[in-house]
Amino acid sequence: MEDIKAYIESGILELYVLGDVSHEEKLEVEAMAAKHPAVKAELEEIEKSLELYAKANEVDPAENLRDRILNSLVVNLGDDRNFVSKEKVQDAKVVPLERPKTSDFYKYAFAACLALLVASVIALISVYSRLQESNNLVASLQSQNQKFANTVSFKDDEIGVLRDRSYKVIRMGGTTKSPNSGLTVAWSPAKKKVWIDMSDAKMPANDQAHQYQLWALVGKTPVSLGVFDADTTSKDMKQMQSIASADAFAVTLEKRGGSVAPTMDQMVVIGKF
C-alpha cells in the first residue's frame, strides 16, 4: 500500500491526464490503473478536478483572432463565388460542373474546429500556469513550515537549559574597562554545552570591525568558545562552542572573527565558579 501511495503522490497521474508522458509511461499508468482500484479512482478524480477547473476558468479567444478567422472565411467564400475563367468555352457541349454544396459546410466546420482548438490551447495554458502557481505556493508553505519547526526546536532547547539541573549558571560581572557590563552563562559539564543569555546581556555596542569573544579559562589556559555581537533587541539564548572543563569564563573585545589569544586590556566581563 505504501508503494501505491508513493506512486499516486509522484505526480505521474497528473502528467498522464495532461498528456505530458512518454508512450512507455502511458502504458505503465494504464497498467497500474487496471491492476489497482486506488490508482484508477485517483485518475478519475484528477480528470474530474481538471474538467471542473477548466470550466471555471475557461477563457474566450481574443476578439482580434475571431475577426481574423471570420474575415478569412468571407474572403475564401468570395473567391469561390466570384471566380470567372479568363478563357471562353469553345465547345458548347461542354457543361461546367458546379461545386458541391457541401464545400461550404466543410469550410465552416474547419473554421469552427480551428477556433475551438485555439480556445482549448489558451485554456490549457491558463490551467498549467495556475498549476505552477499552486506548486510554488506549496513549496513556499513547506519552506515556512520548516523554518517554524526549526524555531520551535531551538526554543525547546532553550527551555531545556532552564529545566536541566546539569547546567551551572554564572552571572559574569563587568571589569574596570566596562564596570556596568554583564552577561549570563549557562554551562553543562556533563553535556559539554555552553549558552549565553542575550536577553539579559548588558554589553556596549560593538562596531563592524570588532566582535565579542567568549573564553573559558581551564587552569591558566584560555580556550575560545566563539564570537558574538552585542544585540539589545535579541530575546534568545545563543549556543557557543562546547567544553567539558572550565574554571571561569570571560569576554574580550577582539577584531571581527576572533583572536587566537585574548587581549587582556580589552576584557569586558569575567566570572568564576
C-alpha positions in Angstrom: 0.0 0.0 0.0 2.9 2.4 0.7 4.2 1.8 -2.9 0.8 2.5 -4.4 0.5 5.7 -2.2 4.0 6.8 -3.3 3.1 6.1 -6.9 0.0 8.2 -6.7 1.8 11.1 -4.9 4.7 11.0 -7.5 2.7 13.3 -9.9 2.7 10.8 -12.8 -1.1 10.6 -12.8 -1.5 14.4 -13.2 1.0 14.3 -16.1 -0.9 11.4 -17.7 -4.2 13.3 -17.6 -2.5 16.4 -19.1 -0.9 14.2 -21.8 2.6 15.0 -20.8 4.0 11.5 -20.6 6.0 9.2 -22.9 4.4 6.2 -24.6 6.1 3.8 -22.0 4.8 5.9 -19.1 1.3 6.0 -20.6 1.3 2.2 -20.8 2.6 2.0 -17.3 -0.1 4.2 -15.9 -2.9 2.3 -17.7 -1.5 -1.0 -16.4 -1.4 0.3 -12.8 -4.9 1.7 -13.1 -6.2 -1.7 -14.4 -4.4 -3.5 -11.6 -5.0 -1.2 -8.7 -8.5 0.3 -8.0 -6.9 3.1 -5.9 -4.9 4.3 -8.9 -7.9 4.1 -11.2 -10.0 6.1 -8.7 -7.3 8.7 -8.3 -7.1 9.1 -12.1 -10.9 9.6 -12.3 -10.7 12.2 -9.5 -7.9 14.1 -11.3 -9.8 14.1 -14.6 -13.0 15.5 -12.8 -10.9 18.1 -11.0 -9.3 19.4 -14.2 -12.6 19.3 -16.0 -14.2 21.4 -13.3 -11.2 23.7 -13.1 -11.3 24.2 -16.9 -15.0 25.1 -16.9 -14.5 27.5 -14.0 -11.5 29.2 -15.7 -12.4 28.9 -19.4 -11.0 31.8 -21.5 -12.7 33.2 -24.6 -10.4 33.6 -27.6 -9.2 37.1 -28.3 -11.5 39.3 -30.2 -9.0 40.0 -33.0 -8.5 36.3 -33.5 -12.2 35.8 -34.0 -12.3 38.7 -36.5 -9.3 37.2 -38.4 -11.0 33.8 -38.8 -14.3 35.3 -39.9 -12.6 37.7 -42.4 -10.7 34.7 -43.8 -13.9 32.8 -44.3 -15.5 35.8 -46.0 -12.5 36.2 -48.4 -12.5 32.4 -49.2 -16.2 32.3 -49.8 -16.0 35.5 -52.0 -13.1 34.0 -54.1 -15.1 30.8 -54.7 -18.3 32.6 -55.8 -16.7 35.3 -57.9 -14.2 33.2 -59.8 -14.5 33.7 -63.6 -12.4 31.8 -66.1 -10.4 34.0 -68.4 -10.9 31.6 -71.4 -14.2 31.3 -73.2 -15.8 28.0 -73.5 -15.2 26.9 -77.1 -17.2 23.7 -77.1 -20.9 24.4 -76.5 -21.5 20.8 -75.5 -19.1 21.1 -72.5 -21.2 21.8 -69.4 -19.2 23.2 -66.4 -19.6 21.2 -63.2 -20.9 23.0 -60.2 -19.0 22.8 -56.9 -20.8 20.5 -54.4 -22.9 22.4 -52.0 -21.3 20.6 -49.1 -18.0 22.5 -49.6 -19.3 25.5 -47.6 -20.2 23.2 -44.8 -16.6 21.8 -44.5 -15.2 25.4 -44.5 -17.4 26.4 -41.7 -16.7 23.2 -39.8 -12.9 23.7 -40.3 -13.2 27.3 -39.0 -15.2 26.2 -36.0 -12.6 23.5 -35.2 -9.8 25.9 -35.5 -11.4 28.4 -33.2 -12.2 25.6 -30.7 -8.6 24.4 -30.9 -7.2 27.9 -30.2 -9.6 28.4 -27.3 -8.6 24.9 -25.9 -4.9 25.8 -26.1 -5.4 29.1 -24.3 -7.5 27.4 -21.6 -4.8 24.6 -21.2 -2.1 27.3 -20.9 -4.1 29.0 -18.2 -4.6 25.8 -16.3 -0.9 25.0 -16.5 0.0 28.4 -15.3 -2.3 28.2 -12.3 -0.9 24.7 -11.5 2.6 26.1 -11.5 1.4 28.9 -9.1 -0.1 26.3 -6.8 3.1 24.3 -6.8 5.1 27.4 -6.0 2.7 28.2 -3.2 3.0 24.7 -1.8 6.9 24.9 -1.9 6.7 28.3 -0.1 4.5 26.9 2.6 6.8 23.9 3.1 9.8 26.2 3.5 7.9 28.3 6.0 6.8 25.2 8.0 10.5 24.0 8.1 11.6 27.4 9.4 8.8 27.3 12.0 9.8 23.8 13.1 13.5 24.8 13.4 12.4 27.8 15.6 10.3 25.6 17.8 13.1 23.1 18.2 15.5 25.9 19.1 13.0 27.3 21.7 12.7 23.8 23.2 16.5 23.7 23.6 16.4 27.0 25.4 13.7 25.8 27.8 15.6 22.6 28.3 18.6 24.6 29.6 16.4 26.2 32.3 15.0 22.8 33.3 18.2 20.8 33.1 19.9 20.6 36.5 23.2 19.6 34.9 23.6 23.3 33.9 25.6 25.7 36.0 24.6 29.3 35.7 27.0 32.1 36.4 26.5 35.9 36.0 29.7 37.5 34.8 30.3 41.0 36.1 32.0 44.0 34.5 35.7 44.8 34.7 37.4 48.2 35.2 37.2 48.7 31.4 33.4 48.3 31.4 32.1 48.2 35.0 28.4 48.3 34.0 28.6 45.3 31.7 27.2 41.9 32.5 26.4 38.6 30.8 24.9 35.3 32.0 26.5 32.0 31.0 24.8 28.5 31.3 27.3 25.6 31.2 26.7 21.8 31.4 30.0 19.9 32.1 28.1 16.6 31.5 26.8 17.7 28.1 29.8 20.0 27.3 27.3 22.7 26.2 27.6 26.4 26.7 24.9 29.0 26.2 24.9 32.8 26.8 21.6 34.7 27.5 21.4 37.6 25.0 18.1 38.9 26.5 19.9 39.6 29.8 23.2 40.9 28.3 24.5 44.3 29.1 27.3 44.8 26.6 28.4 48.0 24.9 27.6 48.0 21.2 30.5 46.8 19.0 31.4 48.3 15.6 31.7 46.4 12.3 35.4 45.8 12.8 35.1 44.1 16.2 33.2 41.3 17.9 33.0 40.0 21.4 34.8 36.7 22.1 33.9 34.2 24.9 36.7 32.5 26.6 36.8 29.5 29.1 39.7 29.5 31.5 40.9 26.0 32.0 43.5 26.4 34.8 45.6 29.3 33.4 44.9 28.4 29.7 42.2 30.5 27.8 40.1 28.5 25.3 38.0 30.3 22.7 34.3 29.4 22.7 33.3 31.6 19.7 32.4 35.2 18.9 29.1 37.1 19.0 27.8 40.7 18.5 26.0 42.8 21.1 22.3 42.8 20.2 20.0 44.7 22.6 16.9 43.6 20.6 17.6 39.8 20.9 15.5 37.8 23.3 17.2 34.5 22.6 19.9 32.4 24.1 23.0 31.8 21.9 24.8 28.4 21.9 28.6 28.7 21.9 31.3 26.1 21.3 31.3 23.1 23.7 33.8 22.5 26.5 33.9 19.8 29.2 36.1 21.6 31.8 36.3 25.3 32.9 37.3 27.2 36.0 36.0 30.6 34.8 34.5 32.4 31.8 35.4 35.8 30.4 34.6 38.0 27.4 37.0 40.3 25.5 36.5 42.7 22.6 38.5 41.4 19.6 38.8 42.1 15.9 36.0 40.6 13.9 36.3 36.9 13.6 38.1 36.5 16.9 41.7 36.1 18.0 43.9 33.1 18.9 44.6 34.6 22.3 42.6 37.1 24.5 43.5 40.8 24.5 43.6 41.2 28.3 43.2 45.0 28.3 40.0 44.5 26.3 38.3 42.2 28.8 34.7 43.4 29.4 33.3 40.8 31.8 34.6 37.8 33.8 33.0 35.3 36.2 34.4 32.4 38.3 32.8 29.4 40.0 
